[in-house]
Amino acid sequence: MLRRATPADGDVMAAIHAAAFPPPDAWRGDVFSQQLGLPGVFGLLHPSGGMILARVASDEAEILTLAVAPEARGFGIAAALLQQTASICAALGASAIFLEVSVTNTAARAAYDSAGFQPAGRRRAYYADGSDALVLRLRLRDAG
């Protein structure tokens, strides 16, 4: 059901991202395409309207962005993307995955909590709207 994204999928990923985020926060297709061309970066696409972009460097990984189109929410797409991403990151040698999420994004925070992510820090006024970012970490040996 999930498939690996290629640089040719940049516009598809951008469309999902634009549906899920406010216009100032949406990434362009060329950004996704460029990222997917970098070493250690991979993306996954869900056919119902979900995407994730992640990067592995040495023994750490980072989720750069995750988006699920509003009409596709509530069907376990984020959970599937997170689970497959954890598997890929572990296979690539990462022992932990990090990400930032706005303190105001309760839906995303719930998804990350369900996936086993734990608080690891806070970045004050990290986002353009002035909200703080929670830094979350998933230890891959704890990932189910």
DRENTORKOL-3810 file (N, C-alpha, C; in nm, 4 decimals):
REM DRENTORKOL-3810
@n.u->0.0824; n.v->-0.1198; n.w->0.0000; ca.u->0.0000; ca.v->0.0000; ca.w->0.0000; c.u->0.0869; c.v->0.1263; c.w->0.0000
@n.u->0.1868; n.v->0.1335; n.w->0.0899; ca.u->0.2801; ca.v->0.2460; ca.w->0.0874; c.u->0.3838; c.v->0.2201; c.w->-0.0204
@n.u->0.4323; n.v->0.3267; n.w->-0.0800; ca.u->0.5412; ca.v->0.3107; ca.w->-0.1757; c.u->0.6460; c.v->0.4181; c.w->-0.1518
@n.u->0.7701; n.v->0.3853; n.w->-0.1891; ca.u->0.8794; ca.v->0.4811; ca.w->-0.1769; c.u->0.8589; c.v->0.5924; c.w->-0.2794
@n.u->0.8817; n.v->0.7130; n.w->-0.2370; ca.u->0.8730; ca.v->0.8288; ca.w->-0.3251; c.u->1.0056; c.v->0.8475; c.w->-0.3983
@n.u->0.9971; n.v->0.9036; n.w->-0.5170; ca.u->1.1149; ca.v->0.9387; ca.w->-0.5949; c.u->1.1118; c.v->1.0893; c.w->-0.6189
@n.u->1.2218; n.v->1.1473; n.w->-0.6674; ca.u->1.2190; ca.v->1.2907; ca.w->-0.6974; c.u->1.1062; c.v->1.3297; c.w->-0.7945
@n.u->1.0622; n.v->1.2376; n.w->-0.8772; ca.u->0.9515; ca.v->1.2661; ca.w->-0.9693; c.u->0.8185; c.v->1.2849; c.w->-0.8964
@n.u->0.8102; n.v->1.2453; n.w->-0.7697; ca.u->0.6872; ca.v->1.2579; ca.w->-0.6903; c.u->0.6775; c.v->1.3902; c.w->-0.6154
@n.u->0.7693; n.v->1.4826; n.w->-0.6416; ca.u->0.7696; ca.v->1.6088; ca.w->-0.5676; c.u->0.6377; c.v->1.6821; c.w->-0.5705
@n.u->0.5747; n.v->1.6908; n.w->-0.6868; ca.u->0.4476; ca.v->1.7642; ca.w->-0.6965; c.u->0.3340; c.v->1.6913; c.w->-0.6256
@n.u->0.3358; n.v->1.5580; n.w->-0.6267; ca.u->0.2345; ca.v->1.4796; ca.w->-0.5550; c.u->0.2486; c.v->1.5046; c.w->-0.4044
@n.u->0.3715; n.v->1.5006; n.w->-0.3561; ca.u->0.3951; ca.v->1.5249; ca.w->-0.2139; c.u->0.3559; c.v->1.6673; c.w->-0.1760
@n.u->0.3873; n.v->1.7624; n.w->-0.2637; ca.u->0.3524; ca.v->1.9027; ca.w->-0.2378; c.u->0.2014; c.v->1.9220; c.w->-0.2314
@n.u->0.1269; n.v->1.8532; n.w->-0.3158; ca.u->-0.0188; ca.v->1.8661; ca.w->-0.3150; c.u->-0.0772; c.v->1.8143; c.w->-0.1833
@n.u->-0.0263; n.v->1.7030; n.w->-0.1355; ca.u->-0.0726; ca.v->1.6497; ca.w->-0.0064; c.u->-0.0360; c.v->1.7468; c.w->0.1050
@n.u->0.0868; n.v->1.7967; n.w->0.1009; ca.u->0.1346; ca.v->1.8908; ca.w->0.2027; c.u->0.0489; c.v->2.0174; c.w->0.2035
@n.u->0.0172; n.v->2.0682; n.w->0.0850; ca.u->-0.0639; ca.v->2.1900; ca.w->0.0748; c.u->-0.2052; c.v->2.1689; c.w->0.1277
@n.u->-0.2589; n.v->2.0481; n.w->0.1118; ca.u->-0.3926; ca.v->2.0194; ca.w->0.1638; c.u->-0.3924; c.v->2.0113; c.w->0.3163
@n.u->-0.2779; n.v->1.9749; n.w->0.3734; ca.u->-0.2702; ca.v->1.9504; ca.w->0.5173; c.u->-0.2209; c.v->2.0698; c.w->0.5989
@n.u->-0.1502; n.v->2.1629; n.w->0.5345; ca.u->-0.0884; ca.v->2.2745; ca.w->0.6071; c.u->-0.1399; c.v->2.4077; c.w->0.5541
@n.u->-0.1359; n.v->2.5127; n.w->0.6374; ca.u->-0.1726; ca.v->2.6461; ca.w->0.5890; c.u->-0.0773; c.v->2.6891; c.w->0.4769
@n.u->-0.1239; n.v->2.7715; n.w->0.3826; ca.u->-0.0406; ca.v->2.8101; ca.w->0.2679; c.u->0.1012; c.v->2.8566; c.w->0.3021
@n.u->0.1219; n.v->2.9370; n.w->0.4066; ca.u->0.2600; ca.v->2.9811; ca.w->0.4321; c.u->0.3536; c.v->2.8661; c.w->0.4738
@n.u->0.2969; n.v->2.7566; n.w->0.5205; ca.u->0.3776; ca.v->2.6445; ca.w->0.5697; c.u->0.3933; c.v->2.5318; c.w->0.4678
@n.u->0.3207; n.v->2.5396; n.w->0.3575; ca.u->0.3248; ca.v->2.4323; ca.w->0.2583; c.u->0.4554; c.v->2.4371; c.w->0.1788
@n.u->0.5114; n.v->2.3193; n.w->0.1542; ca.u->0.6362; ca.v->2.3080; ca.w->0.0774; c.u->0.6039; c.v->2.2931; c.w->-0.0704
@n.u->0.6899; n.v->2.3467; n.w->-0.1551; ca.u->0.6746; ca.v->2.3356; ca.w->-0.2999; c.u->0.7256; c.v->2.2001; c.w->-0.3493
@n.u->0.6809; n.v->2.1617; n.w->-0.4674; ca.u->0.7215; ca.v->2.0358; ca.w->-0.5271; c.u->0.8708; c.v->2.0256; c.w->-0.5492
@n.u->0.9340; n.v->2.1366; n.w->-0.5904; ca.u->1.0783; ca.v->2.1310; ca.w->-0.6150; c.u->1.1563; c.v->2.1076; c.w->-0.4857
@n.u->1.1029; n.v->2.1518; n.w->-0.3732; ca.u->1.1687; ca.v->2.1276; ca.w->-0.2449; c.u->1.1685; c.v->1.9772; c.w->-0.2150
@n.u->1.0528; n.v->1.9137; n.w->-0.2343; ca.u->1.0461; ca.v->1.7688; ca.w->-0.2126; c.u->1.1390; c.v->1.6957; c.w->-0.3089
@n.u->1.1372; n.v->1.7333; n.w->-0.4342; ca.u->1.2217; ca.v->1.6669; ca.w->-0.5333; c.u->1.3693; c.v->1.6807; c.w->-0.4984
@n.u->1.4098; n.v->1.8007; n.w->-0.4590; ca.u->1.5500; ca.v->1.8221; ca.w->-0.4211; c.u->1.5865; c.v->1.7395; c.w->-0.2983
@n.u->1.4987; n.v->1.7395; n.w->-0.1979; ca.u->1.5261; ca.v->1.6622; ca.w->-0.0764; c.u->1.5412; c.v->1.5136; c.w->-0.1085
@n.u->1.4517; n.v->1.4615; n.w->-0.1922; ca.u->1.4550; ca.v->1.3191; ca.w->-0.2257; c.u->1.5792; c.v->1.2801; c.w->-0.3050
@n.u->1.6481; n.v->1.3769; n.w->-0.3606; ca.u->1.7714; ca.v->1.3500; ca.w->-0.4317; c.u->1.8946; c.v->1.3506; c.w->-0.3434
@n.u->1.8785; n.v->1.3848; n.w->-0.2161; ca.u->1.9918; ca.v->1.3917; ca.w->-0.1240; c.u->2.0210; c.v->1.2564; c.w->-0.0602
@n.u->2.1477; n.v->1.2306; n.w->-0.0302; ca.u->2.1825; ca.v->1.1050; ca.w->0.0378; c.u->2.1120; c.v->1.0946; c.w->0.1735
@n.u->2.0621; n.v->0.9766; n.w->0.2040; ca.u->1.9994; ca.v->0.9512; ca.w->0.3331; c.u->1.8559; c.v->0.9960; c.w->0.3460
@n.u->1.8021; n.v->1.0627; n.w->0.2438; ca.u->1.6641; ca.v->1.1119; ca.w->0.2502; c.u->1.5741; c.v->1.0155; c.w->0.1740
@n.u->1.4598; n.v->0.9862; n.w->0.2346; ca.u->1.3603; ca.v->0.9032; ca.w->0.1657; c.u->1.2207; c.v->0.9538; c.w->0.1989
@n.u->1.1286; n.v->0.9191; n.w->0.1135; ca.u->0.9894; ca.v->0.9552; ca.w->0.1346; c.u->0.9009; c.v->0.8358; c.w->0.1086
@n.u->0.7842; n.v->0.8388; n.w->0.1690; ca.u->0.6828; ca.v->0.7362; ca.w->0.1474; c.u->0.5522; c.v->0.8057; c.w->0.1105
@n.u->0.4766; n.v->0.7416; n.w->0.0225; ca.u->0.3454; ca.v->0.7916; ca.w->-0.0177; c.u->0.2391; c.v->0.6875; c.w->0.0114
@n.u->0.1259; n.v->0.7340; n.w->0.0602; ca.u->0.0079; ca.v->0.6489; ca.w->0.0794; c.u->-0.0918; c.v->0.6877; c.w->-0.0288
@n.u->-0.1514; n.v->0.5919; n.w->-0.0978; ca.u->-0.2399; ca.v->0.6248; ca.w->-0.2099; c.u->-0.3649; c.v->0.7043; c.w->-0.1716
@n.u->-0.4015; n.v->0.7038; n.w->-0.0441; ca.u->-0.5215; ca.v->0.7771; ca.w->-0.0026; c.u->-0.4940; c.v->0.9217; c.w->0.0341
@n.u->-0.3662; n.v->0.9634; n.w->0.0263; ca.u->-0.3364; ca.v->1.1040; ca.w->0.0541; c.u->-0.2506; c.v->1.1269; c.w->0.1760
@n.u->-0.1459; n.v->1.0509; n.w->0.1910; ca.u->-0.0517; ca.v->1.0706; ca.w->0.3004; c.u->0.0900; c.v->1.0638; c.w->0.2496
@n.u->0.1803; n.v->1.1364; n.w->0.3174; ca.u->0.3208; ca.v->1.1352; ca.w->0.2787; c.u->0.4081; c.v->1.1644; c.w->0.3992
@n.u->0.5314; n.v->1.1160; n.w->0.3899; ca.u->0.6308; ca.v->1.1435; ca.w->0.4928; c.u->0.7650; c.v->1.1590; c.w->0.4246
@n.u->0.8467; n.v->1.2467; n.w->0.4781; ca.u->0.9817; ca.v->1.2684; ca.w->0.4295; c.u->1.0738; c.v->1.2580; c.w->0.5504
@n.u->1.1764; n.v->1.1750; n.w->0.5394; ca.u->1.2670; ca.v->1.1524; ca.w->0.6511; c.u->1.4112; c.v->1.1493; c.w->0.6030
@n.u->1.5024; n.v->1.1687; n.w->0.6982; ca.u->1.6452; ca.v->1.1694; ca.w->0.6684; c.u->1.7183; c.v->1.0878; c.w->0.7750
@n.u->1.8106; n.v->1.0044; n.w->0.7287; ca.u->1.8951; ca.v->0.9270; ca.w->0.8192; c.u->2.0384; c.v->0.9747; c.w->0.8017
@n.u->2.1017; n.v->1.0071; n.w->0.9130; ca.u->2.2429; ca.v->1.0464; ca.w->0.9139; c.u->2.3083; c.v->0.9759; c.w->1.0312
@n.u->2.4023; n.v->0.8899; n.w->1.0001; ca.u->2.4713; ca.v->0.8108; ca.w->1.1008; c.u->2.3685; c.v->0.7267; c.w->1.1758
@n.u->2.3632; n.v->0.7407; n.w->1.3088; ca.u->2.2711; ca.v->0.6569; ca.w->1.3854; c.u->2.1453; c.v->0.7318; c.w->1.4296
@n.u->2.1204; n.v->0.8479; n.w->1.3682; ca.u->1.9996; ca.v->0.9236; ca.w->1.3998; c.u->1.9188; c.v->0.9506; c.w->1.2735
@n.u->1.7890; n.v->0.9613; n.w->1.2919; ca.u->1.6988; ca.v->0.9943; ca.w->1.1819; c.u->1.6120; c.v->1.1117; c.w->1.2252
@n.u->1.5592; n.v->1.1798; n.w->1.1261; ca.u->1.4699; ca.v->1.2924; ca.w->1.1517; c.u->1.3530; c.v->1.2857; c.w->1.0542
@n.u->1.2337; n.v->1.3040; n.w->1.1073; ca.u->1.1171; ca.v->1.3202; ca.w->1.0210; c.u->1.1125; c.v->1.4675; c.w->0.9844
@n.u->1.1302; n.v->1.4951; n.w->0.8570; ca.u->1.1320; ca.v->1.6321; ca.w->0.8091; c.u->0.9914; c.v->1.6884; c.w->0.7984
@n.u->0.8986; n.v->1.6058; n.w->0.7523; ca.u->0.7580; ca.v->1.6458; ca.w->0.7471; c.u->0.6716; c.v->1.5222; c.w->0.7253
@n.u->0.5522; n.v->1.5302; n.w->0.7746; ca.u->0.4504; ca.v->1.4263; ca.w->0.7563; c.u->0.3191; c.v->1.4994; c.w->0.7325
@n.u->0.2434; n.v->1.4535; n.w->0.6354; ca.u->0.1143; ca.v->1.5170; ca.w->0.6064; c.u->0.0132; c.v->1.4122; c.w->0.5635
@n.u->-0.1095; n.v->1.4308; n.w->0.6099; ca.u->-0.2228; ca.v->1.3501; ca.w->0.5658; c.u->-0.3315; c.v->1.4482; c.w->0.5243
@n.u->-0.3815; n.v->1.4323; n.w->0.4027; ca.u->-0.4876; ca.v->1.5201; ca.w->0.3532; c.u->-0.6076; c.v->1.5119; c.w->0.4479
@n.u->-0.6753; n.v->1.6232; n.w->0.4716; ca.u->-0.7864; ca.v->1.6241; ca.w->0.5678; c.u->-0.8905; c.v->1.5150; c.w->0.5446
@n.u->-0.9250; n.v->1.4880; n.w->0.4189; ca.u->-1.0284; ca.v->1.3872; ca.w->0.3913; c.u->-0.9801; c.v->1.2451; c.w->0.4169
@n.u->-0.8503; n.v->1.2267; n.w->0.4366; ca.u->-0.7934; ca.v->1.0932; ca.w->0.4590; c.u->-0.7581; c.v->1.0687; c.w->0.6056
@n.u->-0.7844; n.v->1.1645; n.w->0.6900; ca.u->-0.7484; ca.v->1.1515; ca.w->0.8317; c.u->-0.8433; c.v->1.0561; c.w->0.9038
@n.u->-0.7899; n.v->0.9933; n.w->1.0068; ca.u->-0.8702; ca.v->0.9037; ca.w->1.0888; c.u->-0.8748; c.v->0.7603; c.w->1.0401
@n.u->-0.7916; n.v->0.7269; n.w->0.9424; ca.u->-0.7905; ca.v->0.5913; ca.w->0.8868; c.u->-0.6589; c.v->0.5187; c.w->0.9096
@n.u->-0.5752; n.v->0.5714; n.w->0.9981; ca.u->-0.4499; ca.v->0.5042; ca.w->1.0300; c.u->-0.3357; c.v->0.5294; c.w->0.9334
@n.u->-0.3515; n.v->0.6283; n.w->0.8459; ca.u->-0.2473; ca.v->0.6563; ca.w->0.7470; c.u->-0.1204; c.v->0.7069; c.w->0.8143
@n.u->-0.1325; n.v->0.8000; n.w->0.9064; ca.u->-0.0141; ca.v->0.8515; ca.w->0.9757; c.u->0.0565; c.v->0.7387; c.w->1.0504
@n.u->-0.0201; n.v->0.6531; n.w->1.1151; ca.u->0.0395; ca.v->0.5406; ca.w->1.1886; c.u->0.1160; c.v->0.4485; c.w->1.0945
@n.u->0.0589; n.v->0.4199; n.w->0.9776; ca.u->0.1265; ca.v->0.3339; ca.w->0.8803; c.u->0.2544; c.v->0.3993; c.w->0.8299
@n.u->0.2492; n.v->0.5288; n.w->0.8017; ca.u->0.3678; ca.v->0.6003; ca.w->0.7556; c.u->0.4768; c.v->0.5998; c.w->0.8619
@n.u->0.4382; n.v->0.6226; n.w->0.9860; ca.u->0.5362; ca.v->0.6247; ca.w->1.0953; c.u->0.5970; c.v->0.4868; c.w->1.1185
@n.u->0.5148; n.v->0.3843; n.w->1.1136; ca.u->0.5653; ca.v->0.2488; ca.w->1.1362; c.u->0.6645; c.v->0.2085; c.w->1.0277
@n.u->0.6298; n.v->0.2326; n.w->0.9018; ca.u->0.7205; ca.v->0.1957; ca.w->0.7925; c.u->0.8476; c.v->0.2801; c.w->0.7961
@n.u->0.8343; n.v->0.4068; n.w->0.8309; ca.u->0.9512; ca.v->0.4937; ca.w->0.8419; c.u->1.0450; c.v->0.4429; c.w->0.9510
@n.u->0.9896; n.v->0.4030; n.w->1.0643; ca.u->1.0732; ca.v->0.3486; ca.w->1.1723; c.u->1.1466; c.v->0.2240; c.w->1.1255
@n.u->1.0807; n.v->0.1380; n.w->1.0521; ca.u->1.1445; ca.v->0.0167; ca.w->1.0011; c.u->1.2587; c.v->0.0494; c.w->0.9058
@n.u->1.2347; n.v->0.1432; n.w->0.8155; ca.u->1.3385; ca.v->0.1823; ca.w->0.7197; c.u->1.4563; c.v->0.2469; c.w->0.7923
@n.u->1.4266; n.v->0.3365; n.w->0.8850; ca.u->1.5340; ca.v->0.4040; ca.w->0.9586; c.u->1.6192; c.v->0.3036; c.w->1.0367
@n.u->1.5542; n.v->0.2076; n.w->1.1008; ca.u->1.6281; ca.v->0.1053; ca.w->1.1745; c.u->1.7155; c.v->0.0239; c.w->1.0793
@n.u->1.6606; n.v->-0.0111; n.w->0.9635; ca.u->1.7373; ca.v->-0.0890; ca.w->0.8653; c.u->1.8569; c.v->-0.0099; c.w->0.8129
@n.u->1.8466; n.v->0.1226; n.w->0.8126; ca.u->1.9557; ca.v->0.2077; ca.w->0.7670; c.u->2.0537; c.v->0.2417; c.w->0.8792
@n.u->2.0325; n.v->0.1844; n.w->0.9975; ca.u->2.1274; ca.v->0.1998; ca.w->1.1068; c.u->2.0936; c.v->0.3026; c.w->1.2124
@n.u->1.9775; n.v->0.3657; n.w->1.2033; ca.u->1.9398; ca.v->0.4656; ca.w->1.3040; c.u->1.8918; c.v->0.3968; c.w->1.4315
@n.u->1.9268; n.v->0.4546; n.w->1.5444; ca.u->1.8804; ca.v->0.4022; ca.w->1.6721; c.u->1.7685; c.v->0.4878; c.w->1.7308
@n.u->1.7459; n.v->0.6057; n.w->1.6721; ca.u->1.6394; ca.v->0.6949; ca.w->1.7190; c.u->1.5943; c.v->0.7840; c.w->1.6045
@n.u->1.4680; n.v->0.8260; n.w->1.6130; ca.u->1.4112; ca.v->0.9218; ca.w->1.5183; c.u->1.3673; c.v->1.0442; c.w->1.5978
@n.u->1.3998; n.v->1.1619; n.w->1.5456; ca.u->1.3597; ca.v->1.2869; ca.w->1.6069; c.u->1.2645; c.v->1.3615; c.w->1.5132
@n.u->1.1872; n.v->1.4520; n.w->1.5710; ca.u->1.1019; ca.v->1.5415; ca.w->1.4934; c.u->1.0632; c.v->1.6598; c.w->1.5785
@n.u->1.0140; n.v->1.7644; n.w->1.5129; ca.u->0.9551; ca.v->1.8781; ca.w->1.5832; c.u->0.8085; c.v->1.8861; c.w->1.5465
@n.u->0.7256; n.v->1.9208; n.w->1.6440; ca.u->0.5832; ca.v->1.9377; ca.w->1.6212; c.u->0.5356; c.v->2.0559; c.w->1.7050
@n.u->0.4472; n.v->2.1347; n.w->1.6484; ca.u->0.3944; ca.v->2.2499; ca.w->1.7207; c.u->0.3146; c.v->2.2049; c.w->1.8429
@n.u->0.3306; n.v->2.2774; n.w->1.9509; ca.u->0.2527; ca.v->2.2473; ca.w->2.0716; c.u->0.1036; c.v->2.2611; c.w->2.0447
@n.u->0.0660; n.v->2.3372; n.w->1.9415; ca.u->-0.0758; ca.v->2.3585; ca.w->1.9105; c.u->-0.1340; c.v->2.2496; c.w->1.8208
@n.u->-0.0506; n.v->2.1617; n.w->1.7652; ca.u->-0.0976; ca.v->2.0586; ca.w->1.6715; c.u->-0.1339; c.v->1.9315; c.w->1.7498
@n.u->-0.2519; n.v->1.9341; n.w->1.8098; ca.u->-0.2923; ca.v->1.8240; ca.w->1.8976; c.u->-0.3121; c.v->1.6923; c.w->1.8224
@n.u->-0.3605; n.v->1.6977; n.w->1.6997; ca.u->-0.3810; ca.v->1.5740; ca.w->1.6228; c.u->-0.2474; c.v->1.5061; c.w->1.5940
@n.u->-0.1494; n.v->1.5834; n.w->1.5495; ca.u->-0.0175; ca.v->1.5258; ca.w->1.5208; c.u->0.0473; c.v->1.4752; c.w->1.6495
@n.u->0.0344; n.v->1.5515; n.w->1.7555; ca.u->0.0935; ca.v->1.5084; ca.w->1.8830; c.u->0.0331; c.v->1.3761; c.w->1.9282
@n.u->-0.0966; n.v->1.3587; n.w->1.9085; ca.u->-0.1614; ca.v->1.2323; ca.w->1.9454; c.u->-0.1088; c.v->1.1174; c.w->1.8600
@n.u->-0.0896; n.v->1.1415; n.w->1.7309; ca.u->-0.0364; ca.v->1.0373; ca.w->1.6415; c.u->0.1048; c.v->0.9981; c.w->1.6836
@n.u->0.1871; n.v->1.0968; n.w->1.7142; ca.u->0.3246; ca.v->1.0677; ca.w->1.7552; c.u->0.3276; c.v->0.9967; c.w->1.8907
@n.u->0.2400; n.v->1.0365; n.w->1.9803; ca.u->0.2317; ca.v->0.9705; ca.w->2.1106; c.u->0.1927; c.v->0.8235; c.w->2.0921
@n.u->0.0944; n.v->0.7982; n.w->2.0075; ca.u->0.0507; ca.v->0.6603; ca.w->1.9817; c.u->0.1618; c.v->0.5766; c.w->1.9199
@n.u->0.2506; n.v->0.6411; n.w->1.8431; ca.u->0.3614; ca.v->0.5702; ca.w->1.7786; c.u->0.4788; c.v->0.5483; c.w->1.8739
@n.u->0.4699; n.v->0.6039; n.w->1.9949; ca.u->0.5749; ca.v->0.5818; ca.w->2.0935; c.u->0.6766; c.v->0.6927; c.w->2.1079
@n.u->0.6556; n.v->0.8060; n.w->2.0412; ca.u->0.7486; ca.v->0.9181; ca.w->2.0544; c.u->0.7382; c.v->0.9776; c.w->2.1946
@n.u->0.8518; n.v->1.0203; n.w->2.2484; ca.u->0.8588; ca.v->1.0798; ca.w->2.3817; c.u->0.9201; c.v->1.2196; c.w->2.3727
@n.u->0.8820; n.v->1.3101; n.w->2.4637; ca.u->0.9416; ca.v->1.4448; ca.w->2.4637; c.u->1.0926; c.v->1.4382; c.w->2.4871
@n.u->1.1652; n.v->1.5196; n.w->2.4101; ca.u->1.3107; ca.v->1.5255; ca.w->2.4242; c.u->1.3603; c.v->1.6690; c.w->2.4363
@n.u->1.2718; n.v->1.7666; n.w->2.4172; ca.u->1.3119; ca.v->1.9063; ca.w->2.4264; c.u->1.2023; c.v->1.9977; c.w->2.3763
@n.u->1.2332; n.v->2.1257; n.w->2.3772; ca.u->1.1367; ca.v->2.2273; ca.w->2.3344; c.u->1.2135; c.v->2.3406; c.w->2.2681
@n.u->1.1609; n.v->2.3898; n.w->2.1573; ca.u->1.2189; ca.v->2.5050; ca.w->2.0886; c.u->1.1180; c.v->2.6194; c.w->2.0990
@n.u->1.1561; n.v->2.7212; n.w->2.1729; ca.u->1.0658; ca.v->2.8341; ca.w->2.1972; c.u->1.0445; c.v->2.9161; c.w->2.0698
@n.u->0.9195; n.v->2.9525; n.w->2.0454; ca.u->0.8813; ca.v->3.0377; ca.w->1.9320; c.u->0.9443; c.v->2.9891; c.w->1.8011
@n.u->0.9399; n.v->2.8605; n.w->1.7780; ca.u->1.0043; ca.v->2.7969; ca.w->1.6629; c.u->0.9291; c.v->2.8215; c.w->1.5326
@n.u->0.7977; n.v->2.8252; n.w->1.5406; ca.u->0.7157; ca.v->2.8370; ca.w->1.4205; c.u->0.6784; c.v->2.9819; c.w->1.3916
@n.u->0.6428; n.v->3.0087; n.w->1.2661; ca.u->0.6115; ca.v->3.1450; ca.w->1.2216; c.u->0.4993; c.v->3.2081; c.w->1.3028
@n.u->0.4062; n.v->3.1253; n.w->1.3528; ca.u->0.2955; ca.v->3.1797; ca.w->1.4325; c.u->0.3363; c.v->3.2065; c.w->1.5773
@n.u->0.4633; n.v->3.1823; n.w->1.6091; ca.u->0.5135; ca.v->3.2069; ca.w->1.7443; c.u->0.5006; c.v->3.0890; c.w->1.8375
@n.u->0.4390; n.v->2.9800; n.w->1.7917; ca.u->0.4223; ca.v->2.8645; ca.w->1.8801; c.u->0.5542; c.v->2.7906; c.w->1.8993
@n.u->0.5634; n.v->2.7268; n.w->2.0139; ca.u->0.6802; ca.v->2.6456; ca.w->2.0460; c.u->0.6742; c.v->2.5133; c.w->1.9711
@n.u->0.7897; n.v->2.4559; n.w->1.9475; ca.u->0.7990; ca.v->2.3212; ca.w->1.8923; c.u->0.8405; c.v->2.2269; c.w->2.0036
@n.u->0.7718; n.v->2.1153; n.w->2.0111; ca.u->0.8171; ca.v->2.0072; ca.w->2.0968; c.u->0.9108; c.v->1.9216; c.w->2.0130
@n.u->1.0253; n.v->1.8874; n.w->2.0687; ca.u->1.1157; ca.v->1.7935; ca.w->2.0044; c.u->1.0817; c.v->1.6567; c.w->2.0621
@n.u->1.0479; n.v->1.5644; n.w->1.9740; ca.u->1.0095; ca.v->1.4299; ca.w->2.0162; c.u->1.1112; c.v->1.3293; c.w->1.9634
@n.u->1.1270; n.v->1.2196; n.w->2.0382; ca.u->1.2211; ca.v->1.1149; ca.w->1.9992; c.u->1.1545; c.v->0.9786; c.w->2.0125
@n.u->1.1812; n.v->0.8948; n.w->1.9144; ca.u->1.1400; ca.v->0.7556; ca.w->1.9196; c.u->1.2667; c.v->0.6711; c.w->1.9214
@n.u->1.2874; n.v->0.5996; n.w->2.0280; ca.u->1.3987; ca.v->0.5048; ca.w->2.0333; c.u->1.3551; c.v->0.3825; c.w->1.9536
@n.u->1.4321; n.v->0.3482; n.w->1.8536; ca.u->1.3863; ca.v->0.2438; ca.w->1.7635; c.u->1.3837; c.v->0.1071; c.w->1.8270
@n.u->1.4604; n.v->0.0843; n.w->1.9282; ca.u->1.4511; ca.v->-0.0460; ca.w->1.9958; c.u->1.3175; c.v->-0.0582; c.w->2.0704
@n.u->1.2507; n.v->0.0583; n.w->2.0954; ca.u->1.1201; ca.v->0.0579; ca.w->2.1613; c.u->1.0056; c.v->0.0573; c.w->2.0611
@n.u->1.0378; n.v->0.0781; n.w->1.9326; ca.u->0.9323; ca.v->0.0865; ca.w->1.8318; c.u->0.8756; c.v->-0.0535; c.w->1.8092
@n.u->0.7438; n.v->-0.0616; n.w->1.8198; ca.u->0.6785; ca.v->-0.1899; ca.w->1.8110; c.u->0.6717; c.v->-0.2452; c.w->1.6747
END
